[in-house]
Amino acid sequence: MSVKLPETQKAVFLSSFPGTPEVKERPIPQTVSDDEVLVKIRASAMNQSDNTVSRVPFSFLAAIPGFPQEPSPLVLGSDMAGEVVLVGSSVTNLKVGDRIFGGCRFGKNDYNTFQEYYKLTAKFAMKIPPAMSFEAASTVYLAFSTVVTGMYLGSGLTPPWAEGGKGKYSGHAIVIAGASSSVGQYGIQLARLSGFSTIIATASDKHTRLLKAIGATHVVPHTTMLSPSSLSELSPSHPILAVCLAITKEEYLAPALEVLPNKDGAIMMSNFQVVPKVKEMAAQAGKEVHVCPMMGSPNFPQTEAFLLAAYSAVEKYLETGDIVPNEVVIVEGGLAGIPRAFDDFQEGRVSGVKLVARIADTPA
C-alpha cells in the first residue's frame, strides 16, 4: 500500500556545538532501505542525554563510535512512539499502520526522533500494547536499553527472560543509585523480575511511594551511597551482589566497590568513560568483579543480539504489566517546546518523570 507523504517536516536541530536547539524544516525521507520502516512519530520523549549533547563541544560527540567526524546541523532526539507508514521490501515483522516504539541511530539525521517522520531498522522496533498510549510507550526505548545492557550484558547475571533467569537472585541484594531517573526506574523493575530479595534505591524522599510501588524494598537518601556500612546494614540477611549506578558520580565508585563481594559481584555504570578507572580501582582493591558499561543502542556489534532478545521480552513485560513506563509530563507546544524544556533539565527541574512532546501539538 502506497502512502502519499508530505515533502517537508519540522525537526529540532542543533547547528553549533555547544548551541541552542531550534526548530527548522527538513525533507521527509520518501524511501527506505529494504530492512527499514518509515515512522510517523506521534510522541517523542526527552532524555538528559539530549540536553547534554547541546552543551558539549563537538570533539566530545566525535569520540562516540559511529558519529560524524565533521560538524554539521544535527537533528536531536533518542526516543519515540508512532505509526509505520512505509515498509521496506524485506521487512516481515511490521506492516503499515502498526503502532511501534523505538529509538535513534545517533548522529544520523534521518534516524533521530525530534521530528515528524523518521527511519528505523525494522528489527529494532517494538510493538506498543493495545492499551498503552504513544506518550507512555515513548519513554521506554533509551532508558530500558541503557540499563538492561549494564545489568545483564557482561555482568555475569542471567537476564529474567533467559532460561532460569526469572527469580534467580532471591536471597541477594542490589543497590540502584539515582533510582528515580528513567534508567533507575527500569533497573528496579528488572531487579524485581530477577528476584532480588533486597532492592536498595537511592533517591529523594518524595519518590519513595513511586519506587516502592515498582519494586524497591528500601528508598534511602543519595548520601547513603557514600557509606558502604550503611548500605550493608540495610541488607543484613542478603549479600549485595550488584551495584547499578544509574547516575554515575565519581564519589560513588569506591563505596560501590567496597560493598561488593571479592569475587563475582558486578558494578554497572551509566558513564562508560569511567570503566577503565573502575577496573583499575577494583584490581587495586583485590576485587574480581564485573565492571559493566551501559550501552543504550542496538547499533553496536556487541549489543545487537542481546538487545533483540531484550526487546522481545520487554514487549511482553509491557503487555502483562511486569514493567510499567515512566510517568509522563507533556511538553507544551510539541517540537517547538523542546528547546525550552532543555532548561528544565539543566536547572534540575526534571525528577521522577519523563518529559514527552506530542508531535501533533507543534504549531503549523
Secondary structure, 3 states (H helix, E strand, C coil): CCCCCCCEEEEEEECCCCCCCEEEEEECCCCCCCCEEEEEEEEEECCHHHHHHCCCCHHHHHCCCCCCCCCCCEECCCEEEEEEEEECCCCCCCCCCCEEEEECCCCCHHHCCCECEEEEEHHHCEECCCCCCHHHHCCCHHHHHHHHHHHHCCCCCCCCCCCCCCCCCCCCEEEEECCCCHHHHHHHHHHHHCCCCEEEEECCHHHHHHHHHCCCCEEECHHHHHCHHHHHHCCCCCCEEEEEECCCCHHHHHHHHHHCCCEEEEEEECCHHHHHHHHHHHHHCCCEEEEEECCCCCCCCCCHHHHHHHHHHHHHHHHHCCCCCCCEEEECCHHHHHHHHHHHHHCCCCCCCEEEEEHHHCCC
